[in-house]
Amino acid sequence: MGSNNCIMGEKQNIENELIDLENKLYALVMIKDQIWPYHPANPDFINPITLYENLSKEIDEIERKINSLERRLTSLN
């Protein structure tokens, strides 16, 4: 009986380690896929500096529109 418990415990440890490694692998592959567009070897390379600047401009524009709409809404109350 003790030998069976030892084998079952070892099997459970191996299964847990496999699950942990598979989860880590999945997470790393997801990160790698997310950064690939910015890798210089990518033929469709996205310049992160340009992207950041464009996103900043778009965020500013949306924030201005939100503020304007909030002021208009407040003035109607």
DSSP file (Angstrom, degrees, kcal/mol; ACC not computed):
  #  RESIDUE AA STRUCTURE BP1 BP2  ACC     N-H-->O    O-->H-N    N-H-->O    O-->H-N    TCO  KAPPA ALPHA  PHI   PSI    X-CA   Y-CA   Z-CA
    1    1 A M     >        0   0    0      0, 0.0     4,-2.0     0, 0.0     5,-0.2   0.000 360.0 360.0 360.0 -42.4    0.0    0.0    0.0
    2    2 A G  H  >  +     0   0    0      1,-0.2     4,-2.1     2,-0.2     5,-0.1   0.864 360.0  52.6 -62.2 -37.7    2.8    2.4    0.9
    3    3 A S  H  > S+     0   0    0      2,-0.2     4,-2.3     1,-0.2    -1,-0.2   0.890 108.1  51.2 -65.6 -40.2    4.5    1.8   -2.5
    4    4 A N  H  > S+     0   0    0      2,-0.2     4,-2.8     1,-0.2    -2,-0.2   0.911 109.8  49.3 -62.6 -43.2    1.3    2.6   -4.3
    5    5 A N  H  X S+     0   0    0     -4,-2.0     4,-2.7     2,-0.2    -2,-0.2   0.889 110.6  51.0 -63.6 -39.3    0.9    5.9   -2.3
    6    6 A C  H  X S+     0   0    0     -4,-2.1     4,-2.4     2,-0.2    -2,-0.2   0.917 112.6  45.6 -63.9 -44.0    4.5    6.8   -3.2
    7    7 A I  H  X S+     0   0    0     -4,-2.3     4,-2.7     2,-0.2    -2,-0.2   0.905 113.5  49.6 -65.6 -42.1    3.9    6.2   -6.9
    8    8 A M  H  X S+     0   0    0     -4,-2.8     4,-2.5     2,-0.2    -2,-0.2   0.901 111.7  49.1 -63.9 -40.7    0.6    8.1   -6.8
    9    9 A G  H  X S+     0   0    0     -4,-2.7     4,-2.3     2,-0.2    -2,-0.2   0.910 112.7  47.0 -64.8 -42.0    2.3   11.0   -5.1
   10   10 A E  H  X S+     0   0    0     -4,-2.4     4,-2.4     2,-0.2    -2,-0.2   0.902 111.8  51.1 -65.4 -41.0    5.1   11.0   -7.6
   11   11 A K  H  X S+     0   0    0     -4,-2.7     4,-2.6     1,-0.2    -2,-0.2   0.919 110.5  49.0 -61.9 -43.6    2.6   10.8  -10.5
   12   12 A Q  H  X S+     0   0    0     -4,-2.5     4,-2.6     2,-0.2    -2,-0.2   0.897 110.4  51.0 -63.6 -41.1    0.7   13.7   -9.0
   13   13 A N  H  X S+     0   0    0     -4,-2.3     4,-2.4     2,-0.2    -1,-0.2   0.913 111.7  47.2 -62.5 -42.7    3.9   15.8   -8.7
   14   14 A I  H  X S+     0   0    0     -4,-2.4     4,-2.6     2,-0.2    -2,-0.2   0.919 112.3  49.5 -65.1 -43.7    4.8   15.1  -12.3
   15   15 A E  H  X S+     0   0    0     -4,-2.6     4,-2.4     1,-0.2    -2,-0.2   0.910 111.8  49.1 -62.0 -41.9    1.3   15.9  -13.5
   16   16 A N  H  X S+     0   0    0     -4,-2.6     4,-2.5     2,-0.2    -2,-0.2   0.908 111.2  49.2 -63.9 -41.7    1.4   19.2  -11.5
   17   17 A E  H  X S+     0   0    0     -4,-2.4     4,-2.7     2,-0.2    -2,-0.2   0.900 110.3  51.3 -64.7 -40.2    4.8   20.1  -12.9
   18   18 A L  H  X S+     0   0    0     -4,-2.6     4,-2.7     2,-0.2    -2,-0.2   0.930 110.7  48.4 -61.0 -45.6    3.6   19.4  -16.5
   19   19 A I  H  X S+     0   0    0     -4,-2.4     4,-2.5     2,-0.2    -2,-0.2   0.928 112.2  49.0 -61.0 -45.6    0.6   21.6  -15.9
   20   20 A D  H  X S+     0   0    0     -4,-2.5     4,-2.3     1,-0.2    -2,-0.2   0.922 113.5  46.3 -60.6 -44.8    2.8   24.4  -14.5
   21   21 A L  H  X S+     0   0    0     -4,-2.7     4,-2.8     2,-0.2    -2,-0.2   0.891 112.0  50.5 -66.4 -39.5    5.2   24.1  -17.5
   22   22 A E  H  X S+     0   0    0     -4,-2.7     4,-2.5     2,-0.2    -1,-0.2   0.903 111.6  48.6 -64.5 -40.9    2.4   24.1  -20.0
   23   23 A N  H  X S+     0   0    0     -4,-2.5     4,-2.3    -5,-0.2    -2,-0.2   0.910 113.0  47.4 -64.9 -42.3    0.8   27.2  -18.5
   24   24 A K  H  X S+     0   0    0     -4,-2.3     4,-2.6     2,-0.2    -2,-0.2   0.921 111.9  50.4 -64.5 -44.0    4.2   28.9  -18.5
   25   25 A L  H  X S+     0   0    0     -4,-2.8     4,-2.6     1,-0.2     5,-0.2   0.926 110.5  49.7 -59.0 -45.7    4.8   27.9  -22.1
   26   26 A Y  H  X S+     0   0    0     -4,-2.5     4,-2.2     1,-0.2    -1,-0.2   0.925 111.5  48.6 -59.5 -46.2    1.4   29.2  -23.1
   27   27 A A  H  X S+     0   0    0     -4,-2.3     4,-2.2     1,-0.2    -1,-0.2   0.914 112.9  47.4 -62.2 -43.9    2.0   32.6  -21.3
   28   28 A L  H  X S+     0   0    0     -4,-2.6     4,-2.7     2,-0.2    -1,-0.2   0.890 110.8  50.9 -66.9 -39.1    5.4   33.0  -22.9
   29   29 A V  H  X S+     0   0    0     -4,-2.6     4,-2.6     2,-0.2    -1,-0.2   0.897 109.8  51.4 -64.1 -39.5    4.1   32.1  -26.4
   30   30 A M  H  X S+     0   0    0     -4,-2.2     4,-1.9    -5,-0.2    -2,-0.2   0.922 111.5  46.6 -63.2 -43.7    1.3   34.7  -25.9
   31   31 A I  H  X S+     0   0    0     -4,-2.2     4,-1.9     2,-0.2    -2,-0.2   0.928 111.9  51.1 -63.4 -44.8    3.8   37.4  -25.0
   32   32 A K  H  X S+     0   0    0     -4,-2.7     4,-1.3     1,-0.2    -2,-0.2   0.913 110.1  49.5 -59.1 -43.5    6.1   36.4  -27.9
   33   33 A D  H  < S+     0   0    0     -4,-2.6    -1,-0.2     1,-0.2    -2,-0.2   0.864 109.7  52.7 -63.4 -35.7    3.1   36.7  -30.3
   34   34 A Q  H  < S+     0   0    0     -4,-1.9    -1,-0.2     1,-0.2    -2,-0.2   0.828 113.7  41.3 -71.1 -31.5    2.2   40.1  -28.8
   35   35 A I  H >< S+     0   0    0     -4,-1.9     3,-1.7     1,-0.2     4,-0.4   0.618  90.6  88.3 -93.0 -11.1    5.7   41.6  -29.3
   36   36 A W  G >< S+     0   0    0     -4,-1.3     3,-1.9     1,-0.3     6,-0.2   0.876  79.4  62.1 -55.5 -41.1    6.4   40.1  -32.8
   37   37 A P  G 3  S+     0   0    0      0, 0.0     9,-3.0     0, 0.0    -1,-0.3   0.775 107.1  46.7 -57.5 -22.1    4.8   43.0  -34.6
   38   38 A Y  G <  S+     0   0    0     -3,-1.7    -2,-0.2     7,-0.2    -3,-0.1   0.408  85.2 111.8 -99.7   0.6    7.5   45.3  -33.0
   39   39 A H    X   -     0   0    0     -3,-1.9     3,-2.1    -4,-0.4     6,-0.1  -0.603  69.0-135.2 -79.1 131.4   10.5   43.0  -33.8
   40   40 A P  T 3  S+     0   0    0      0, 0.0     5,-0.2     0, 0.0    -1,-0.1   0.761 103.6  61.2 -58.6 -24.9   12.8   44.5  -36.4
   41   41 A A  T 3  S+     0   0    0      3,-0.1    -5,-0.0    -5,-0.0    -2,-0.0   0.633  80.7 100.9 -76.8 -12.0   13.0   41.1  -38.2
   42   42 A N  S X  S-     0   0    0     -3,-2.1     3,-1.7    -6,-0.2     0, 0.0  -0.608  71.1-145.2 -73.6 123.5    9.3   41.2  -38.9
   43   43 A P  T 3  S+     0   0    0      0, 0.0    -1,-0.2     0, 0.0    -2,-0.0   0.768 103.1  48.3 -62.0 -23.3    8.7   42.4  -42.5
   44   44 A D  T 3  S+     0   0    0      2,-0.0    -2,-0.1    -3,-0.0    -3,-0.1  -0.126  88.8 174.8-105.1  35.1    5.6   44.2  -41.3
   45   45 A F    <   -     0   0    0     -3,-1.7     2,-0.6    -5,-0.2    -7,-0.2  -0.070  22.6-146.8 -46.8 132.6    7.5   45.8  -38.4
   46   46 A I        -     0   0    0     -9,-3.0    -1,-0.1    -7,-0.1    -4,-0.1  -0.931  15.6-130.4-104.1 123.6    5.6   48.4  -36.4
   47   47 A N     >  -     0   0    0     -2,-0.6     4,-2.5     1,-0.2     5,-0.2  -0.634  13.8-155.4 -74.0 115.0    7.7   51.2  -35.0
   48   48 A P  H  > S+     0   0    0      0, 0.0     4,-2.5     0, 0.0    -1,-0.2   0.805  91.0  55.5 -65.4 -28.5    6.8   51.4  -31.3
   49   49 A I  H  > S+     0   0    0      2,-0.2     4,-2.3     1,-0.2     5,-0.2   0.946 111.4  43.0 -67.9 -47.1    7.8   55.0  -31.0
   50   50 A T  H  > S+     0   0    0      2,-0.2     4,-2.7     1,-0.2     5,-0.2   0.915 114.5  50.9 -63.4 -43.4    5.5   56.0  -33.9
   51   51 A L  H  X S+     0   0    0     -4,-2.5     4,-2.9     1,-0.2     5,-0.2   0.926 109.8  50.2 -60.1 -45.0    2.7   53.9  -32.5
   52   52 A Y  H  X S+     0   0    0     -4,-2.5     4,-2.5     1,-0.2    -1,-0.2   0.924 111.8  47.8 -59.4 -45.8    3.1   55.4  -29.1
   53   53 A E  H  X S+     0   0    0     -4,-2.3     4,-2.2     2,-0.2    -1,-0.2   0.915 113.0  48.1 -62.5 -43.5    3.0   58.9  -30.5
   54   54 A N  H  X S+     0   0    0     -4,-2.7     4,-2.3     1,-0.2    -2,-0.2   0.910 112.4  48.4 -64.7 -42.4   -0.1   58.1  -32.6
   55   55 A L  H  X S+     0   0    0     -4,-2.9     4,-2.7     2,-0.2    -2,-0.2   0.900 109.7  53.0 -64.3 -39.7   -1.9   56.5  -29.6
   56   56 A S  H  X S+     0   0    0     -4,-2.5     4,-2.5    -5,-0.2    -2,-0.2   0.914 110.0  48.0 -61.1 -43.4   -1.0   59.5  -27.5
   57   57 A K  H  X S+     0   0    0     -4,-2.2     4,-2.4     2,-0.2    -2,-0.2   0.921 112.9  47.9 -62.4 -44.5   -2.6   61.8  -30.1
   58   58 A E  H  X S+     0   0    0     -4,-2.3     4,-2.4     2,-0.2    -2,-0.2   0.899 111.3  50.6 -65.0 -40.5   -5.7   59.7  -30.3
   59   59 A I  H  X S+     0   0    0     -4,-2.7     4,-2.7     2,-0.2    -2,-0.2   0.929 110.5  49.7 -61.9 -45.9   -6.0   59.5  -26.5
   60   60 A D  H  X S+     0   0    0     -4,-2.5     4,-2.3     1,-0.2    -2,-0.2   0.914 111.0  49.7 -59.0 -43.6   -5.7   63.3  -26.3
   61   61 A E  H  X S+     0   0    0     -4,-2.4     4,-2.3     2,-0.2    -1,-0.2   0.922 112.1  46.8 -63.2 -44.7   -8.3   63.8  -29.0
   62   62 A I  H  X S+     0   0    0     -4,-2.4     4,-2.7     1,-0.2    -2,-0.2   0.909 111.0  52.2 -65.0 -41.6  -10.8   61.4  -27.3
   63   63 A E  H  X S+     0   0    0     -4,-2.7     4,-2.5     2,-0.2    -1,-0.2   0.899 109.4  50.0 -61.9 -40.3  -10.2   63.1  -23.9
   64   64 A R  H  X S+     0   0    0     -4,-2.3     4,-2.5     2,-0.2    -2,-0.2   0.919 111.5  48.5 -62.8 -43.6  -10.9   66.5  -25.4
   65   65 A K  H  X S+     0   0    0     -4,-2.3     4,-2.7     2,-0.2    -2,-0.2   0.911 111.4  50.0 -63.7 -41.7  -14.2   65.2  -27.0
   66   66 A I  H  X S+     0   0    0     -4,-2.7     4,-2.7     2,-0.2    -2,-0.2   0.941 111.9  47.9 -61.5 -47.2  -15.2   63.6  -23.7
   67   67 A N  H  X S+     0   0    0     -4,-2.5     4,-2.4     1,-0.2    -2,-0.2   0.905 112.2  49.6 -60.0 -42.5  -14.5   66.9  -21.8
   68   68 A S  H  X S+     0   0    0     -4,-2.5     4,-2.4     2,-0.2    -1,-0.2   0.927 112.5  46.5 -63.1 -45.6  -16.5   68.8  -24.4
   69   69 A L  H  X S+     0   0    0     -4,-2.7     4,-2.6     1,-0.2    -2,-0.2   0.886 111.3  52.1 -65.7 -38.0  -19.4   66.5  -24.2
   70   70 A E  H  X S+     0   0    0     -4,-2.7     4,-2.5     2,-0.2    -1,-0.2   0.904 110.3  48.7 -64.9 -40.4  -19.4   66.5  -20.4
   71   71 A R  H  X S+     0   0    0     -4,-2.4     4,-2.3     2,-0.2    -2,-0.2   0.927 112.4  48.3 -64.0 -44.1  -19.4   70.3  -20.4
   72   72 A R  H  X S+     0   0    0     -4,-2.4     4,-1.0     1,-0.2    -2,-0.2   0.922 112.5  48.7 -60.8 -43.3  -22.3   70.4  -22.9
   73   73 A L  H >X S+     0   0    0     -4,-2.6     4,-0.5     1,-0.2     3,-0.5   0.911 111.3  49.5 -64.1 -42.0  -24.2   67.8  -20.8
   74   74 A T  H >< S+     0   0    0     -4,-2.5     3,-1.1     1,-0.2    -1,-0.2   0.882 106.9  55.5 -64.0 -38.3  -23.6   69.8  -17.6
   75   75 A S  H 3< S+     0   0    0     -4,-2.3    -1,-0.2     1,-0.3    -2,-0.2   0.743 103.0  56.8 -68.8 -21.5  -24.8   73.0  -19.3
   76   76 A L  H <<        0   0    0     -4,-1.0    -1,-0.3    -3,-0.5    -2,-0.2   0.607 360.0 360.0 -83.8 -12.8  -28.1   71.3  -20.2
   77   77 A N    <<        0   0    0     -3,-1.1    -1,-0.2    -4,-0.5    -2,-0.2   0.467 360.0 360.0 -84.1 360.0  -28.9   70.5  -16.6
